[in-house]
């Protein structure tokens, strides 16, 4: 087995990335994480009229109800934190 120093791999990846080269062979996607984007499931009960309104908006936008809820909550949180 050929030994490749970690320093060489680091520079190959860094400069390859900077030059728009494909560096995927150096990455282990099975260990990839998105910091700050971990998900946690929550259950929320909505009145029927609200679900109907969410579904109507989701149909209008062509997206899932969950996407409408996430987008609206994210927009609101961004608004109050800016």
C-alpha positions, 0 to 999 in steps of 0.5 A, a space after each residue: 500500500 502506498 503511503 501518502 502524507 496527510 500534508 500532501 492530501 491537504 494541499 491537493 484538496 485545498 488547491 484542487 478545490 480552489 481551482 474548481 477540480 473534482 476533490 470528491 475522491 478525498 472526501 468521506 461523504 458517509 461522515 458528512 454533517 451539516 453543523 447547526 442543521 441537525 433535525 429534531 422531530 416535533 409534533 404540533 397540533 393545528 386546528 382543522 381550518 389552519 391545516 386547510 389553509 396550509 394545504 391551500 397555500 401548499 397547493 398554490 406554491 406546489 410544495 408540501 405542507 411541511 415546506 410551507 410551515 418550515 418556510 414561514 417559521 424560518 422567515 418569522 425567526 429571521 425577521 425577529 432576529 434581524 
